[in-house]
Amino acid sequence: MMFELHPRLAQDGLPLGRFPLCRLLLMNERRYPWFILVPERPGIAEIHQLPDADQIRLIRESSALGGALAAAFAADKLNIAALGNLVPQLHVHHVVRYRHDPAWPAPVWGRFEPWAYDAAGLAAVRERLAGMALPDFVPWP
């Protein structure tokens, strides 16, 4: 079985690059810096289904991403979650939160109709991502 990105993630996420285990997407919702890690393993819905080495790799990639996002975006809080209620493919949300954001202190999921990135906004996120110290991350063109 080959890895295929779930259609909903492909529809809602903008590809940014990949780590050794995970593909990195940007949720196409510009109210929040919202990133999604998707382990590129077929048929995985839960973290416990990953082999031990992949579980460790996922935590390392998530921790590196989380620390870089918190610093680069001066987050008041970083929400990290693997919900999977609508999309059964394992994916881990990393949402930068601010006390002044439109959903604070509630969760951002399903709160608003998405406000998509324009070309300049996406370029700005890619530029900021390029300035982060993310070990083993390879950006996509």
N, C-alpha and C positions, 0 to 999 in steps of 0.2 A: 504494500500500500504506500502510495506517495503522499507527501504533505500537500494539501491544498488549503489556501486561506478561505475561511467561511465567507460566503457571499455578503453577509451583513457587515462583517469587518472590512471587506474589500470596498463596500459601498460607503461606509461611514468613516473609514480611515484613509489617510494620505500616507503613502509609503515614504519613510525617511531613511531606512538602512537596516543593517542587521548586526547583531552580536553573534558569537559562535553558536548559541542555541536559539535565540529569539529574533524574530523580525520586529522592527520598531515602526509603529504607526503613529500618526498624529490624528486625533479625533478631529473631524472637520467641524469644530465648534469653537469659534474664536473668543468667546467670553472667558474661557479658561485655558491655560496651558495644560492640555490633556493628552497624555501619551499612553500608548497601549503596547505592551510586550506580548508577543504571541510565540510560544515555543514551536519551532518548526518540526513537530513530531505528529505523525498521523494518528487519528483515533484517540486523542487524549482530551479528556474533559475535566479532569481534576489533577491537582498537583501530586497527590499520592500515587497516581498512575504512572508518573514518570519514573524511570530508573533512578537509583540513588544519585549517581553522578550528575544526571540532568536536574534533579531537585536542587542539588548544591549549586550548579551553574545558574539556575533560574534565580535563586536567592542572591547570588553574587551580581548578576546582571541587573536585577531589580534594585539592589542596594546601591550600586554604582550610579544607576540612572536616577534614583530618588535623591541621593546626595547632590548630584550635579544639578538637578532641577531645582531643588530647594535653594541652592546657592545662586544659580544663574537668574532665577526669577524672584528672588527675595521673598519666598513663600512665608505666609503666616502659619500655614499647615499644609501637609502633603497627605492627600487621601490615596491609599493604595488598597485595591480590592480585586478579587477574582470572583465575580458574581456568577456569570454564565446562565442566568435565568432565561434569557432570550436567545443567546448564542451558545450552543453546547461546547464549542471548541475552546480549550483552555486559553485564556487571555487575562492579562493583569493590567488593570487601569492604574495610572499614576496621574493624579489630578492636583495641580498646584492651586491652592486656595488662599484667598485673602479675606480678611474680616469685612471688607467693603464690597465683595463680589455679589452679584445679583441673587445668588441662592443661599448665601451664608446665613445661618450655620447649617442649613439643611443639605442633604446630598444633592449632587448636580444631576443625577440620572433621571431622565424623563421630565425634567423641570420646565424646560422651554423648547420651542421649536428651534432646531439648530440654526446658528448664525454662521454661515460658511466663511472660510478664509478666502480673501481675494489673493491675487498673485503677489502683491507687495507684502501682505501679512504672512503668507507662506514663506516667502523669501526671508523675511525677518526671523521667523522661527528657525529656519534652516541655518541662517547665519549664527544665531545664538547657540544652536546645537553644535555647530562647528567649533565654537570657542570653548566648549565644555571638555573637561578631561574625562573621556569615557574610554576605558581600556577595551581593546579588541572590537571597537565599534567601527563599522565601515559604512559611510553614508552612500545612499543611492543618488545617482545624478538627477 
